[in-house]
Amino acid sequence: MEFEHEKHFGKLKAEIELKCTNCHNQITNDAHIAIDKNACYICHFKNIKQEDLVLQCLKCHGKIKETASHKEYLASGSSCLDCHSDAKKGEGGVREQTCYFCHSDKEKIEKIKDFKLLHEKHIQENKVDCISCHDIIGHN
């Protein structure tokens, strides 16, 4: 499935407004501007219940094709998660102690629950990587 950039612009989940550099922030020698997929996982897997995870899977993986390895499972009505139950590991939360790596002002740290303000200041204004604050969500 081809990535659709236009779906990631404008006001998104949690009123976050992304810019190109929010995803394309990894400048490396072997790739001009690489993407850290952990940022994808935080947006697409955070606060997603296990039973709703398949909908997120299909956004990237598309319709599962009837290959030899999946034909029997699809015919039985199985869900992706019946076999791929470990597709998501972790919740992507933000721990207050993480704030102390950059901030010492208690008033700023007390605003940790104001996710709209935090995303505006960190993501939109200062282009901070998602994984600088969020716990990593593993994806297999």
C-alpha positions as CSV (number, residue, x, y, z in Angstrom):
1,M,0.0,0.0,0.0
2,E,1.3,3.4,-0.9
3,F,1.7,6.1,1.8
4,E,-0.7,9.0,1.5
5,H,0.9,12.2,2.6
6,E,-2.2,14.3,2.4
7,K,-4.0,12.3,5.1
8,H,-1.3,13.4,7.5
9,F,-1.8,17.2,7.1
10,G,-4.3,19.5,8.7
11,K,-5.8,18.9,12.2
12,L,-5.4,15.3,13.2
13,K,-6.1,13.1,16.2
14,A,-5.8,15.0,19.5
15,E,-5.8,18.3,17.5
16,I,-2.2,17.7,16.4
17,E,-1.1,19.5,13.3
18,L,1.9,17.9,11.6
19,K,4.6,19.3,9.4
20,C,7.0,17.4,7.1
21,T,9.7,17.5,9.7
22,N,7.6,15.7,12.3
23,C,8.0,12.4,10.4
24,H,11.0,13.2,8.3
25,N,13.4,14.2,11.1
26,Q,16.1,11.5,10.8
27,I,18.9,12.8,8.7
28,T,21.4,9.9,8.0
29,N,24.3,9.2,5.7
30,D,22.6,6.4,3.9
31,A,19.1,8.0,3.5
32,H,18.5,11.7,2.9
33,I,15.7,12.0,5.4
34,A,14.7,8.7,7.0
35,I,11.5,8.1,9.0
36,D,11.5,6.7,12.5
37,K,8.5,4.4,12.4
38,N,8.2,4.7,16.2
39,A,6.5,8.0,15.6
40,C,4.0,6.2,13.3
41,Y,3.3,3.6,16.0
42,I,2.7,6.2,18.7
43,C,0.0,8.0,16.6
44,H,-1.6,4.8,15.2
45,F,-1.3,2.5,18.2
46,K,-1.6,4.7,21.3
47,N,-4.9,4.3,23.2
48,I,-6.1,1.6,20.7
49,K,-7.9,-1.3,22.2
50,Q,-6.7,-4.7,21.2
51,E,-10.0,-5.5,19.5
52,D,-9.7,-2.3,17.3
53,L,-6.1,-2.9,16.3
54,V,-6.9,-4.7,13.1
55,L,-8.4,-1.5,11.7
56,Q,-5.0,0.1,12.2
57,C,-3.2,-2.9,10.7
58,L,-5.2,-2.5,7.5
59,K,-4.2,1.2,7.1
60,C,-0.6,0.2,6.4
61,H,-0.9,-3.4,5.3
62,G,-4.0,-3.0,3.2
63,K,-6.4,-5.8,2.4
64,I,-4.8,-9.2,3.2
65,K,-4.3,-11.0,0.0
66,E,-5.3,-14.7,-0.2
67,T,-1.8,-16.2,-0.3
68,A,-1.1,-19.8,0.2
69,S,-0.1,-19.1,3.8
70,H,-3.2,-17.1,4.6
71,K,-5.9,-18.8,2.5
72,E,-7.0,-21.2,5.1
73,Y,-7.1,-18.6,7.9
74,L,-9.1,-16.1,5.8
75,A,-11.6,-18.8,4.8
76,S,-12.2,-19.6,8.5
77,G,-13.0,-16.0,9.3
78,S,-9.9,-15.6,11.5
79,S,-8.7,-12.1,12.5
80,C,-5.1,-11.0,12.0
81,L,-4.8,-10.9,15.8
82,D,-5.7,-14.5,16.2
83,C,-2.1,-15.3,15.1
84,H,-0.4,-11.9,15.3
85,S,-1.5,-11.2,18.9
86,D,1.8,-9.5,19.7
87,A,1.6,-6.9,16.9
88,K,1.5,-4.1,19.6
89,K,3.7,-4.0,22.7
90,G,3.4,-1.1,25.0
91,E,1.0,1.8,25.3
92,G,3.1,4.9,24.3
93,G,2.3,6.8,27.4
94,V,4.3,9.8,28.7
95,R,5.8,9.6,32.2
96,E,6.1,12.8,34.2
97,Q,9.8,12.0,35.0
98,T,10.6,12.2,31.3
99,C,9.7,16.0,31.4
100,Y,12.6,16.6,33.8
101,F,15.2,15.7,31.1
102,C,14.4,19.1,29.5
103,H,12.4,21.1,32.1
104,S,13.0,22.0,35.7
105,D,10.1,24.5,36.0
106,K,7.4,22.7,38.1
107,E,4.6,24.9,36.6
108,K,5.4,23.6,33.1
109,I,5.6,20.0,34.3
110,E,2.2,20.3,36.0
111,K,0.7,20.9,32.5
112,I,1.4,17.3,31.4
113,K,-2.3,16.5,31.2
114,D,-2.9,19.4,28.7
115,F,-2.0,17.3,25.6
116,K,-3.2,20.0,23.2
117,L,-0.8,22.5,24.7
118,L,2.0,20.0,24.9
119,H,1.7,18.9,21.3
120,E,1.5,22.5,20.1
121,K,4.7,23.5,22.0
122,H,6.7,20.4,21.4
123,I,5.6,19.1,18.0
124,Q,4.4,22.2,16.1
125,E,6.7,24.9,17.5
126,N,9.9,23.0,18.5
127,K,9.8,19.8,16.3
128,V,10.5,17.5,19.2
129,D,10.5,13.8,18.2
130,C,7.5,11.9,19.6
131,I,9.7,9.3,21.2
132,S,11.5,12.0,23.2
133,C,8.5,12.1,25.4
134,H,6.4,9.0,24.7
135,D,7.3,5.4,25.7
136,I,8.1,3.4,22.6
137,I,5.4,1.1,21.2
138,G,6.8,-2.1,19.8
139,H,5.4,-3.5,16.6
140,N,6.1,-6.9,15.0
